[in-house]
């Protein structure tokens, strides 16, 4: 299958055919456009993404929701600023079309002056009408755990969520990432079920594993995830694959990263996979550039021949 992993049958970035959908807010390290969450509804692509400046200049300062008829050229529908959330920084959102109509946006929020993160949810009739005034915290975390970067799916009458969790008791270890799995009847009140994916000792993903997309492969669910080996690689994760190993649980299969950026520090992370009606896919991901900035890239994977 063109553009797909031969072992899992799911799409992977090929990079050469990719184009930039969103430019970073400036040039140089720490200026990033990315952390995308994309969906395709009624012939239109909808994309939520984070804009970031370096530490000391605002970090994750906005989440943008945009739309496009072709999946490449996006028109912003709404911009949510970090000050509206009483947060020090925003990170990856999750955009979903509600099964009964309307939309929901999950937003990752850093608690000021701490290493803690929480996730708020906003509901709206249309993506243009998202407002932080109507936010509610749905994944609060606690004194020992930060929660962020959710992946949210509606399937078979149940909501499924994979959240990136960071340990807080030791600040020197707080960059470590473990993905936990949760379910919900309404997408607001969540019940944690356990660890879905974690790093492997001695592997390229030893420091952590963050699930970024879950898709149905030919032999069952497959998860894409961000991984890194050391704390120094924080923010410069690469992408791997994991196979289902139980309900909501996955087993990493990538001995090395499946895909990295050919420029800069090699970061290629937050891969969001959109399955299309014709059997093809469109991929969105954050990738490093030679100047140290990150841009939001997209590419089309054609249907199988």
N, C-alpha and C positions, 0 to 999 in steps of 0.2 A: 504494500500500500504506500503510495507516494507520500512522503512527509511524515510517515508514522514509524514508531518504534517497531522493529521486526519481531521483538519478543512479546510485547504487550498489545500491539495493534492500535495504540493510541497515538495521537499526533504529538510531534516534537518540533520546536523551532528549527528552521534550517538557516536562518539569519540572512542569507544572501538575498532572499526575496522580501525581506522585511522593510517597512517604511516607518518613519516617525509619525505617530499620531498626535503626540503632545510634546512640545519642546520644554526643557527645563526653564525655570524662571530667570536664570542667568548662567554664565559660564563658570566653570571651575568646581572644585570639590565641595560637596555639601549642597549644591543646587540640584534638586531632583524633581522630576515629574514621574510619577509611577504609582506603585501599589494599586494596580487596577482591579476592578470588579466589573465584568461585562455580561450583558444579557441581550438576547435577540427576541423581540416581541413584535408581532404583526408587521414584519418586514423592516423594522427599524432597529438599529443597534443603540443600546444605552450603555453608558460607561461612567462609572464613578472612580475617581482617582484622587491622590494626595499630591499637594505641592509643598515643597520643603526648601528652606534655606539652611545655611550652616548653623551649628550651635552658636548662640550669641546673637544671631540675626533672625530668630523666629522659629527655627526647627520646622515641624509640620504645621504650617500656618493656615492651610485651607484644604477643604474637600470640595471638588467640583463634580457636578452631575451634568453630563452632556449627551447629545444624541447625534446620530449620523445615518444617512440613507445608505452609505456604502461601506461603513465600518472603518473608514480612514480619516475623513474630514469631519471633525466634530464641532458642533455648536453648543456652547455652554447653556444650560437651562437654569441652573442655580449654583451659587457659590456660598459655601458655609465656612465662616471664619472661626478660628480657634477660640477667640474671645467670647463667642456666643455659647461655648460649652464650658466655660470656666476651666479650661485645660491649658497645660503648658505646651502640649504638642498633639497633633492629630496624626494617626497612622492609617493603615489600610481600612477602607470602608468595605461593606458588603451590600450590594444592591440586589433586591429581589422584587419580582412582580408577584403580588399576592394572589392566591388561587381564586379568591372570591371577587377580585377586582381591586384596584389601587396598588400602591407601592410601599415598600419599606426600605429604609436605609439604616444599616448598622454602622456606627462610627466608633473608632478606637480613640480613647481619650486618656492622656497622661495626667495623673494627679499632681498639681503643682508642688514643687519642692521635695518630691519623692521619686522612687523607682516604680511606683504602683501604676497600673493601667486598669481601666474599666471599659465597658462597651455600652453605649447608649443606642436606642432605637428611635427612629422618626417614622411616622406613617403619613401618607399624603395621597390624595386622589390622583394626582399626576406628579411626575418628577419635578416640574417647575415649582411645586408648592411645598416642597420640603422646608421645614422651619425648625430651628433649634429650640424655639419657644415651646414646642410640643414634644420635646425629647423625654425619654424615660430610661433609667438605667436598668438593663436586663441581665448584664453579666458584671456584677460589682467587684469580683475578686474578693480578696480579704487581706489580712495583715501579713500573710505568708505567700500570697500568690497574686501576680499581675496577669490579667487576661486581655488579649488584644487580637487583631487580625483574624476575625472570624470568617469561616467559609460556611455558607448556609444554603441548604437544599430542602425543597418540599418534595416528598416522594411517598406514594402509597398512603396518603392521609396523615402523614407525620412529618414534622420538621426535624431535620438533622443538622447538627452544627459541629464543626471542628474548630477549636479555639487554641491559639498559641499561648502557652502559660510559662511564666518566668518565676523562679523562686526568689523570695525577697529577704529571708533572714540574714544572708551573708551578701553584702553589696558587691563583693568581688565575684560572686557567682550568678548575679542577677541577669546576666546576658544569656544564660543557658536557656534553651527552648525545648519544650515538650508539647506535643499536640494532644489535647484531650477531646473526647467525644461526648456529645450531649444530645438529648432529644426533647421535643416539646410538642404539645397539642396545638398551641397557638403562636409559637415563634417568639414568645415573650417570657414565659416562665419555663426555665430550662432545668432538666435533671441530668447531672453529670453521670456518665456510665463508666468512665475509666480512661486509661491512657490509650490513645489511638496510634501514636508513633513517637519514638524517641531516638536520640542519637545512639550510635554504635561505638563502643570503645575501640580505639585504634583506627577508625575509619575516617573518611573525609567529612562525615557528618557527626563526628564525636561530640561537638559542642552543642548540637541541637538540631531538631528537625521540625519544621513548620509546614503543615499541609496548606497548599494554596489553591488546589482545585481537586474535585473528585468527579470522575467520569465513568461511564459504563464502557468497559472494553469487551472484546469478543468472548473472553473467558470469565468476566466478572468485573467488579469495580476496581478502578486504578486511581491512586492518588499521586498527584504531583506535590513535591515538597521542596522547601529551601533548606539547605544544610551548610554547615561550616565546621572546620576542625578546631579552631581556636577562638579565644576572645578577641584577638586582634583582627579577625575576619568579620567581626560584627558590622553589619550594613553591607557586606560584600558577599552575600550568600550566592550559591549556584543551585541549579535545579536537578533533582533526582526523581526517581519513580519508586512507587511502593505498591504491592499487590494486596488485595483483601485477604485478611487472616482471621475473619470473624466479623460479626455485625459491627460496622463502623470502625473496625480495627484494621491496621495495615502493617505489612512487613516490607522493609526497604530491600530493594534488589539491586541498586546501583552501586557497583564496586568503586566507581569514580563518578563525578558529576556527568549527567547525560548531556548537558549543554551549558556553555559559559559564553560570556561576551568576548569577542576577539579584541576588544579595546579596553583601555584603562586597567582596572583591577580585576577584570573578569566577571564582575557581578552580573548575574541574570537571575532575577527573582520575582516573586509574586505572579507567577504565570497563571493567567485566567483563560480558561478554555471554553469557547462557545460552540456548541454543536448546532449545525445548520440543517434546515429541512432537506437539502439535497444530499445529505450524507457527508458533506465536508465540514470543515471547522474554520473558525477564525481565532487566532491566538493573540493575546495581549500580555506584555511583560515589561518590567523595568530593567534596563540594561545600562551598563557603564559606558561612557565615552572616553576618548583619549585624554580629554582635558579634566577628567575627574567628575564631571557632571553625569547625571543619569537622565535618560530620556525614555518616554513611554513608546514602545515599539509594537507594531502589529504585522501579522502576515496571514495569508489565506492558505489553508491546506485543502486541496481539491478532494472531492469524493473518490472512493476507490474505483478503479477502472474495471 
